[in-house]
Amino acid sequence: MAHEINTYFGRQDAWHGLGTVTGEYLTWADLCAHGLNFGVEKHQLIDHNGHLVPVWGTFRTDTNGFLGAVGERYEIIHHSTGFELIDELVAAQNGAHYETAGALRGGAVIWGLVDLQLPLRVGNDVSENYLLFFTSHDGSCAHTYGLTSVRVVCANTLRMAMSTKRANLLNVRHTKNAKERLEKAHQALVVCGAEIRGLEEKLTFLAERMMTKPTTLSLLDRLFPKTGMEDGREVSSARRENILVEILENYESNDRNAFPEQRGTAYSMLNAITSYVDHSRSSRAGEAGRYESAVFGQGNRLKSQALEVLLEGAQGLPAKPHVVTSLPGPSLLDQVLANTPD
């Protein structure tokens, strides 16, 4: 399946130059004017002999473009339903509105980011937080709400894993009771602030813990496993080595030492990984494919796993000393690990 951003527009600079910069927050009516107002229909498919087959498909009504194959029970919930709900929820919240929006794969996936104006702070390091809405018309995902944090200093993104109870309220499947579940989503959206504060506490804790060599090696092995050979050996490929070098150079750079107090911490390691995923990770579809992966796909899962693994091991890491001395400049893999305490 092709990874392509077909429509992208935002208030500020679009992702790595993709799409259109509007210069202002947008409403659902504005999004329609930018091309998100197309309808969607479901039809049973036919074979090459003209006979109906037990498979249905979704299509755009403006272009007749095929969006995806779905089941007989699949019911279309137009993306406007989610956008209109968000408009109602955030209209009175100090002007918070759509920061960016777009369509992926010809309209199969539609998404929007709402500026919640609820910053997250790790010391002087600030991240802006957004309510992410996305849905699909090809059966690939439910009508879903979540939270995304964007770090101001480097534009790294991090999706927040909401608690199961709250996440269930914010996920609406494409079935006949979806309208009722959309109404219940009102109750869950008001807890966004609490979720952001919870993530802030976790990241602040990581910023108070120093990485060790064993923890660094364990983390990288879990995120980027070696290749198993038939004789039982595990081999690190050249591509894997290059990835590890890039991440560890990011870690040692510490975002060009924008926040010296973060150097050597588990939080700095998390930022090194998110920076790699968002800005360097290779994609066959270029910048557009990297964006889709970083926010919705494998890249997002990699960042979430990194956060999970770091939080899992952080209790056993040494606390950050009051004064942290500077480490040497960037180096290759062995040199970086040599400068990481045991």
C-alpha positions, 0 to 999 in steps of 0.5 A, spaced: 500 500 500 502 506 498 504 511 503 502 518 501 500 524 504 495 527 499 492 533 502 496 536 508 495 543 511 497 547 517 497 553 521 505 553 521 510 550 517 508 544 514 512 537 516 518 538 512 515 543 507 510 538 505 503 541 504 500 548 505 501 553 510 495 557 512 497 561 517 491 561 522 487 556 526 482 552 522 474 550 523 471 544 520 468 549 514 475 551 513 478 544 512 472 542 507 474 548 503 481 545 503 479 538 500 476 534 506 469 535 504 468 529 499 463 523 501 464 516 501 459 510 499 460 503 500 458 498 494 459 490 493 464 489 488 464 484 482 469 480 479 471 480 472 465 476 469 461 482 472 458 477 478 457 480 485 462 477 490 462 477 498 466 483 498 465 490 499 469 497 497 468 504 499 469 509 494 470 517 494 463 520 491 467 526 488 472 522 484 469 515 484 476 513 487 477 506 491 479 507 498 479 500 500 475 493 501 471 492 507 466 487 510 458 487 509 457 489 516 462 495 515 458 502 516 461 508 514 461 514 519 463 520 515 469 523 518 465 530 518 462 527 525 469 527 528 471 534 526 464 537 528 464 533 535 471 536 536 469 543 534 463 543 539 468 540 544 474 545 543 470 552 541 470 555 548 477 553 550 481 559 549 481 559 541 484 552 541 482 549 534 485 545 528 493 546 528 494 541 522 489 536 518 490 532 512 488 526 508 492 520 507 492 515 501 487 518 497 482 519 503 483 512 506 485 516 512 483 523 515 486 526 521 486 533 524 490 536 530 487 540 535 491 545 539 489 544 546 494 550 549 496 545 555 503 545 555 508 540 558 514 542 561 520 538 563 524 543 567 525 549 561 523 544 556 517 545 553 512 541 549 506 543 546 500 538 546 494 536 541 488 532 541 489 528 535 483 525 531 483 520 525 479 515 522 479 511 516 474 509 510 478 503 508 477 499 515 484 500 517 483 503 524 477 506 528 474 513 529 479 515 534 482 520 539 488 521 542 494 525 544 500 528 541 506 532 544 510 536 540 517 538 543 518 545 541 526 545 541 526 540 535 519 538 533 519 531 535 513 528 536 510 523 542 503 519 542 501 518 549 498 512 551 492 513 554 489 509 560 485 503 558 478 506 560 479 513 557 482 510 551 476 505 550 471 512 550 475 515 545 475 509 540 469 509 536 468 503 531 464 503 525 458 499 527 451 501 528 452 504 535 457 508 533 453 515 534 452 513 541 459 512 542 461 518 539 456 522 544 460 518 550 466 521 547 464 528 550 466 525 557 473 522 555 475 528 552 475 533 558 481 528 561 486 530 556 489 535 561 490 529 566 493 525 561 498 530 559 500 532 567 501 524 567 506 524 561 509 530 564 511 526 571 513 520 567 518 524 563 520 529 569 522 522 572 526 520 566 530 526 566 532 525 573 535 518 571 542 517 568 543 512 563 548 506 564 551 502 559 547 495 560 541 499 560 543 502 553 545 496 550 539 492 553 534 498 550 537 498 543 537 490 543 530 490 544 528 496 539 533 493 534 534 486 535 540 482 532 538 478 526 538 470 528 542 465 524 541 458 523 547 456 527 544 460 533 548 466 533 545 473 533 549 478 528 548 485 527 547 488 520 551 494 517 544 497 517 542 496 524 549 498 526 548 505 522 541 506 526 545 505 533 550 510 531 545 515 529 541 514 535 547 514 540 550 521 536 543 524 537 544 522 545 551 525 545 549 531 542 543 532 547 539 536 541 546 540 541 546 541 548 539 545 548 538 543 555 545 541 559 541 538 565 538 533 560 545 530 558 546 523 559 539 522 562 534 517 560 529 523 557 535 525 553 535 517 550 528 518 549 529 524 545 535 521 541 530 515 539 524 520 537 529 524 533 531 519 529 524 516 527 521 523 526 527 526 522 532 521 519 528 514 519 528 511 512 522 511 508 521 508 501 516 514 500 520 519 503 518 525 507 511 523 506 512 516 508 516 518 514 511 522 517 505 517 516 509 512 520 512 517 525 505 519 527 500 513 525 505 507 523 511 503 525 515 509 527 510 511 532 510 504 535 517 504 536 517 511 540 512 508 544 516 502 545 522 506 547 518 510 552 515 504 555 522 500 556 525 506 559 520 507 564 520 500 565 528 500 567 528 507 570 527 505 577 533 501 577 537 507 574 542 512 578 539 518 580 542 524 576 547 528 580 546 535 582 552 537 577 553 533 571 559 534 567 560 534 559 561 528 555 566 528 549 563 530 542 560 525 538 563 519 536 562 512 533 558 506 537 564 503 541 566 510 543 559 512 545 558 506 549 565 507 552 563 514 555 556 511 558 557 509 565 556 502 567 
